Amino acid sequence: MAQRQVVKDHIRQSILDAAATLLITRGDSAIMSELADAAGVGRATLYRYFSTREELMSALANAAIDDASARLEAADLDHVPVSEAIARIFRAILACGAKFEFIRAQHEFIDKDDVDRRIGEPIRSVIQRGMTDGTLRSDVPLEVLSNLFGGMIFGASRTLPYLENGVERASAIATETLLKGLSSSAE
């Protein structure tokens, strides 16, 4: 029984991963048969896991939020210096790949309060700590720095296909750019 559940979970995850990639590439025009093909399963299998497109989209949104949240939690942001916490945030979010892009692109399937609580709050906490300890500039409101940081995360995610060792390289570039652009020495 346990082996069967592992297989089912693997198929479900494969469908979600393929759907995220295809939906980011093709947008809303991707149809269920294309999603099944991208996942390497038949339409009947796809419909056994997700009976409607909306159910698939909702599951993908939840999986994306769960993945990003779990990675941020595992990054242990509160126990490292701000500059390292920022690097860990970039690595954690960029490692989510297309699923994180889905969060940005498919707002109607996302619980914004859940995203803010599970993803936004840990990031804002690091930014606030950086503003307090002088790592980040304090002459700009927290929400402004948070929005700029969020924009950099989304921008960095768009660079992944162009960089060798994508997640690590994009994280390093984004971290360095953010820290130099938002450092307290810029005041």
Secondary structure by P-SEA (a helix, b strand, c coil): caaaaaaaaaaaaaaaaaaaaaaaaccccccaaaaaaaacccaaaaaaacccaaaaaaaaaaaaaaaaaaaaaacccccccaaaaaaaaaaaaaaaaaaaaaaaccccccaaaaaaaccaaaaaaaaaaaaaaccccccccaaaaaaaaaaaaaaaaaacccccccaaaaaaaaaaaaaaaaccccc
